[in-house]
Amino acid sequence: MKRNISIYARLAFVVLVIVGSADVATGQSTHYATLSGTAVATDGTPLPAVSITLTGGIEEKTLLAVTNAAGNYYLQQLVPGDYTLTAQLVGFTTATMDLTLIAGQSATANIQMSPG
């Protein structure tokens, strides 16, 4: 009887490990949010190399990204909560916005920056 319990305990552990790592294997999770967007000048020109800072969430973390040549950025596996997004680029005024992310959400936050 003791041996059967040990086998069942091992089997249960293996099942938990497999199920628990399913989100990691697929790269998706309903526990987190993603955020993407495009930074553009007031005339609509995409802005590369914009420093994107996202601060907040339940864990009060700071995450960083930089826009690509098309002005796009992408942040993933964000804990749900309230955030402040800050965009900075030399020659432009700093842009900020507050947003709330929820679990499973794929949010978009486009940024328009003024010269200055």
For each residue, the residues with C-beta under 8 A, 3 or more apart:
1: 4 5
2: 5 6
3: 6 7
4: 1 7 8
5: 1 2 8 9
6: 2 3 9 10
7: 3 4 10 11
8: 4 5 11 12
9: 5 6 12 13
10: 6 7 13 14
11: 7 8 14 15
12: 8 9 15 16
13: 9 10 16 17
14: 10 11 17 18
15: 11 12 18 19
16: 12 13 19 20
17: 13 14 20 21
18: 14 15 21 22
19: 15 16 22
20: 16 17 23
21: 17 18 24 25
22: 18 19 25 26
23: 20 26 28 29 30 31
24: 21 27
25: 21 22
26: 22 23
27: 24
28: 23
29: 23 32 77
30: 23 103 104
31: 23 103 104
32: 29 76 77 78 79 80 103 104
33: 78 79 80 101 102 103 104 105 106 107
34: 74 75 76 77 78 105 106 107
35: 54 74 75 76 78 85 99 101 107 108 109
36: 72 73 74 75 106 107 108 109
37: 72 73 108 109 110 111
38: 46 67 70 71 72 73 110 111
39: 46 47 50 52 67 71 73 87 89 95 110 111 112 113
40: 44 45 46 47 71 110 111 112 113
41: 44 45 47 92 112 113 114 115
42: 112 113 114 115
43:
44: 40 41
45: 40 41
46: 38 39 40 67 69 70 71 72
47: 39 40 41 50 67 71 89 92 113
48: 67 68 69 70 71
49: 66 67 89
50: 39 47 66 67 71 73 87 88 89 111 113
51: 64 66 87 88 89
52: 39 64 65 66 67 73 75 85 86 87 111
53: 62 63 64 85 86 87 88
54: 35 62 63 64 65 75 78 83 84 85 86
55: 60 61 62 63 83 84 86
56: 60 61 81 82 83 84
57: 60 61 78 79 80 81 82 83 101
58: 79 80 81
59: 79 81
60: 55 56 57
61: 55 56 57 79
62: 53 54 55
63: 53 54 55 75 78
64: 51 52 53 54
65: 52 54 73 74 75
66: 49 50 51 52 73
67: 38 39 46 47 48 49 50 52 70 71 72 73
68: 48 71 72 73
69: 46 48
70: 38 46 48 67
71: 38 39 40 46 47 48 50 67 68
72: 36 37 38 46 67 68
73: 36 37 38 39 50 52 65 66 67 68
74: 34 35 36 65
75: 34 35 36 52 54 63 65 78
76: 32 34 35
77: 29 32 34
78: 32 33 34 35 54 57 63 75 83 101
79: 32 33 57 58 59 61
80: 32 33 57 58 101 102 103 105
81: 56 57 58 59 100 101
82: 56 57 98 99 100
83: 54 55 56 57 78 98 99 100 101
84: 54 55 56 96 97 98 99
85: 35 52 53 54 96 97 98 99 109 111
86: 52 53 54 55 94 95 96
87: 39 50 51 52 53 94 95 96 111 113
88: 50 51 53 92 94
89: 39 47 49 50 51 92 113
90:
91: 115 116
92: 41 47 88 89 95 113 114 115 116
93: 113 114 115 116
94: 86 87 88
95: 39 86 87 92 111 112 113
96: 84 85 86 87
97: 84 85 109 111
98: 82 83 84 85
99: 35 82 83 84 85 107 109
100: 81 82 83
101: 33 35 57 78 80 81 83 105 107
102: 33 80 105
103: 30 31 32 33 80
104: 30 31 32 33
105: 33 34 80 101 102
106: 33 34 36
107: 33 34 35 36 99 101
108: 35 36 37
109: 35 36 37 85 97 99
110: 37 38 39 40
111: 37 38 39 40 50 52 85 87 95 97
112: 39 40 41 42 95
113: 39 40 41 42 47 50 87 89 92 93 95
114: 41 42 92 93
115: 41 42 91 92 93
116: 91 92 93
